[in-house]
Amino acid sequence: MAEPGPQRGWFVFGFRGFAEPRGGGARRVEPEPGGIRLVRPAWSYTGLVTGRGRLALRGWLAGALPGHCQDLLPSESHVLLLRGAALEAWARGAGLCGGPAWRRRLHPGEAARPLPLAPGGYVTPRPPFLCPLPPALRARKLVLGHEHAALLCPAGTVYTWGCGRHGQLGHGGLEPVLEPRLVEALHGVPMADVAAGGWHSVSVSEGGDLYVWGWNESGQLALPSKALWPGSVLMATCLSQGCSQAALGAEAVDFISIQAFPALLDLPEGSEVSKVSCGSRHTAAVTRTGELYTWGWGKYGQLGHNEPASSDHPRQVGYFPANGLTVEDVVCGPWNTYVCAVEK
């Protein structure tokens, strides 16, 4: 009799509802029949796509939708589904019922693509749902932040557009960009992955290097954040009293609130990154050797360190090695983090 293979499962830490305590540890996600193939978190609920094509919704929006579901894109107003040969937007209420509010059939020859990518453009879980892309722009992956989008091309180039007031576009300025624009600072370094947080962006090179840019208010870029420095109150008091910056020490001039160009970020031990994901104001990266590092806003325990503290430097999540688990994938929700891990 063949030996059973290593056990794989999904875990979650972070926000689970206002009634639950903050900073709780990792909790194993209850499995679904056929296994969990995709995890797509919104703020107040999470969509799970099973290996059998069933969509299960957990959280403040709960239930299941019959029929073959391949992918979903959730928001607090709508759930956009790739189901069978159609894209559908269902209004969020007490549950998904009454039929889709918007629907677009995929014509023969139009291949289904991982959302938000769609034939002729990309979709959003809010009206108008379908947005065009320039015909000449080929896309390998597209991700959406709160106010911006980032696109990874097959050649490894990155394009961004949308609101740029927090430097999340990586073009060096804070102005909005209405059409996809090449992130020139990354040109010549082929990228393998890209992620968008609320107001920050991250990309991973084919060599496993990590690049970060945008808003660093909560340390989500793993760059020095004034808000997280223990002496920030003292510094503000000293400055109001006319102290010189020299009197405050070198640290006072090294804080970064906005990083408008991509910056190379080194993880501890020189780790190479395989996957990356961004929450609203936190970031998580999986290394090629199966470790998970997190940083940024941690009020609800979404960093996985058993405390509701934020961090502006990468820290390895100790839960997985302590339990003999290797991390394979990570998906950040706005205020939580889902992790797929397998027994070593």
Secondary structure as GFF3:
##gff-version 3
##sequence-region A 1 344
A	DSSP	beta_strand	8	14	.	.	.	ID=ss1
A	DSSP	beta_strand	27	28	.	.	.	ID=ss2
A	DSSP	beta_strand	36	41	.	.	.	ID=ss3
A	DSSP	beta_strand	45	50	.	.	.	ID=ss4
A	DSSP	beta_strand	55	59	.	.	.	ID=ss5
A	DSSP	beta_strand	63	65	.	.	.	ID=ss6
A	DSSP	beta_strand	69	74	.	.	.	ID=ss7
A	DSSP	beta_strand	78	83	.	.	.	ID=ss8
A	DSSP	beta_strand	86	91	.	.	.	ID=ss9
A	DSSP	beta_strand	102	105	.	.	.	ID=ss10
A	DSSP	beta_strand	117	118	.	.	.	ID=ss11
A	DSSP	beta_strand	121	123	.	.	.	ID=ss12
A	DSSP	beta_strand	130	132	.	.	.	ID=ss13
A	DSSP	beta_strand	141	144	.	.	.	ID=ss14
A	DSSP	beta_strand	148	152	.	.	.	ID=ss15
A	DSSP	beta_strand	158	162	.	.	.	ID=ss16
A	DSSP	beta_strand	177	182	.	.	.	ID=ss17
A	DSSP	three_ten_helix	184	186	.	.	.	ID=ss18
A	DSSP	beta_strand	191	196	.	.	.	ID=ss19
A	DSSP	beta_strand	200	205	.	.	.	ID=ss20
A	DSSP	beta_strand	210	215	.	.	.	ID=ss21
A	DSSP	three_ten_helix	226	228	.	.	.	ID=ss22
A	DSSP	alpha_helix	232	240	.	.	.	ID=ss23
A	DSSP	alpha_helix	245	248	.	.	.	ID=ss24
A	DSSP	three_ten_helix	250	253	.	.	.	ID=ss25
A	DSSP	beta_strand	258	265	.	.	.	ID=ss26
A	DSSP	three_ten_helix	268	270	.	.	.	ID=ss27
A	DSSP	beta_strand	273	278	.	.	.	ID=ss28
A	DSSP	beta_strand	282	287	.	.	.	ID=ss29
A	DSSP	beta_strand	292	296	.	.	.	ID=ss30
A	DSSP	beta_strand	311	316	.	.	.	ID=ss31
A	DSSP	alpha_helix	319	322	.	.	.	ID=ss32
A	DSSP	beta_strand	325	332	.	.	.	ID=ss33
A	DSSP	beta_strand	336	343	.	.	.	ID=ss34
###
